[in-house]
Amino acid sequence: MPIVTLEFTQPLNASCEVGDTAYYVDMSTSEKSGFTINSTDPIEIGTIIEIADRLATPTVKVYSTLAGWGTTPTSFIFFSKDNKANLSSPLGYYASVKLVNDSTTEAEMHAVSMDIFTSSA
């Protein structure tokens, strides 16, 4: 598989790193509205294998799955993280809650809620 070199005129997103997957979509401007729109589904370019000079003229090398691919002035390039490496779950962790009413008068509880989130830290 070929190695594709992508050069950018703007700094890269700080979270872009080796091992991420690069994608692209072709963009076009609608004649009716004048807005830039996505004209195709995202297409995987490949896995990022090298990132050079993040600030001046960023260059990203991608181990490509596409043969004969090249960017166009309307290509929008973006990346995605590997969920296996960047998400964690609290396996083995749990919470225990005991609700007590110390009042001598009757009381009603209308709701109990909980919020959870994934953390890559």
C-alpha positions as CSV (number, residue, x, y, z in Angstrom):
1,M,0.0,0.0,0.0
2,P,1.3,3.5,-0.8
3,I,2.2,6.2,1.6
4,V,0.4,9.5,1.0
5,T,1.9,12.8,2.2
6,L,-0.7,15.4,3.1
7,E,0.5,19.1,3.5
8,F,-1.6,21.7,5.2
9,T,-1.5,25.5,5.3
10,Q,-2.9,25.7,8.8
11,P,-1.7,24.2,12.1
12,L,-3.0,20.7,12.9
13,N,-5.5,19.9,15.7
14,A,-3.5,19.2,18.9
15,S,-5.1,15.8,19.4
16,C,-4.1,14.5,16.0
17,E,-1.5,11.8,16.5
18,V,0.2,8.8,15.0
19,G,-2.2,5.8,14.8
20,D,-5.3,7.9,14.1
21,T,-7.3,7.2,10.9
22,A,-7.4,9.9,8.2
23,Y,-10.6,10.5,6.1
24,Y,-11.7,12.9,3.5
25,V,-14.9,14.2,1.9
26,D,-15.3,16.3,-1.2
27,M,-17.0,19.6,-0.6
28,S,-18.8,21.8,-3.0
29,T,-20.6,25.1,-2.9
30,S,-24.3,25.0,-3.5
31,E,-25.4,27.3,-6.3
32,K,-28.8,28.0,-4.6
33,S,-27.6,28.8,-1.1
34,G,-23.9,29.6,-1.5
35,F,-23.1,27.4,1.4
36,T,-20.3,24.8,1.3
37,I,-21.8,21.3,1.6
38,N,-20.6,17.7,1.8
39,S,-21.2,16.1,-1.5
40,T,-20.1,12.6,-0.7
41,D,-19.8,10.1,2.2
42,P,-16.5,10.2,4.2
43,I,-13.8,8.0,2.6
44,E,-11.0,6.4,4.6
45,I,-7.5,7.5,3.5
46,G,-5.6,5.3,5.9
47,T,-3.6,5.2,9.2
48,I,-1.5,8.2,10.1
49,I,2.2,7.0,10.5
50,E,4.0,10.3,10.8
51,I,3.4,13.9,11.7
52,A,6.0,16.6,11.0
53,D,6.2,20.4,11.8
54,R,2.8,20.9,13.4
55,L,2.8,24.7,13.3
56,A,4.5,26.1,10.1
57,T,3.7,23.8,7.3
58,P,2.2,20.6,8.9
59,T,2.9,17.4,7.0
60,V,1.1,14.1,7.7
61,K,2.1,10.8,6.2
62,V,-0.6,8.2,5.9
63,Y,-0.3,4.5,5.1
64,S,-3.1,4.7,2.5
65,T,-5.7,2.1,1.6
66,L,-6.5,4.1,-1.6
67,A,-4.7,3.6,-4.8
68,G,-4.0,6.6,-7.0
69,W,-5.7,9.0,-4.6
70,G,-4.9,12.8,-4.5
71,T,-6.4,15.8,-2.8
72,T,-8.4,18.4,-4.6
73,P,-9.0,22.1,-3.6
74,T,-12.4,21.1,-2.3
75,S,-11.2,18.1,-0.2
76,F,-12.0,18.3,3.6
77,I,-9.5,16.1,5.5
78,F,-10.2,15.0,9.1
79,F,-9.2,12.3,11.5
80,S,-10.7,9.8,13.9
81,K,-9.4,8.2,17.1
82,D,-9.3,4.4,17.6
83,N,-12.0,3.7,20.2
84,K,-10.1,0.8,21.7
85,A,-7.2,3.0,22.6
86,N,-8.9,6.2,23.5
87,L,-12.0,5.1,25.5
88,S,-11.9,3.4,28.9
89,S,-14.6,1.9,30.9
90,P,-14.7,1.5,34.7
91,L,-14.7,-2.3,34.7
92,G,-14.8,-3.6,38.2
93,Y,-15.8,-0.2,39.6
94,Y,-19.2,0.3,41.2
95,A,-21.2,2.6,43.4
96,S,-23.3,1.8,46.4
97,V,-25.9,4.2,47.7
98,K,-28.0,4.1,50.9
99,L,-30.9,6.6,51.2
100,V,-32.1,7.2,54.7
101,N,-34.9,9.4,56.0
102,D,-34.1,10.5,59.5
103,S,-37.3,12.6,59.7
104,T,-40.1,11.5,62.0
105,T,-42.7,12.6,59.4
106,E,-43.6,10.8,56.2
107,A,-41.6,11.9,53.1
108,E,-41.7,10.9,49.5
109,M,-38.8,10.6,47.1
110,H,-39.8,11.5,43.5
111,A,-36.6,10.8,41.6
112,V,-33.1,9.4,41.9
113,S,-30.7,10.0,39.0
114,M,-27.2,9.2,38.0
115,D,-24.8,10.4,35.4
116,I,-21.8,8.5,34.0
117,F,-19.2,9.4,31.4
118,T,-16.2,7.8,29.7
119,S,-12.8,9.2,30.4
120,S,-9.6,8.7,28.5
121,A,-7.5,10.1,31.3
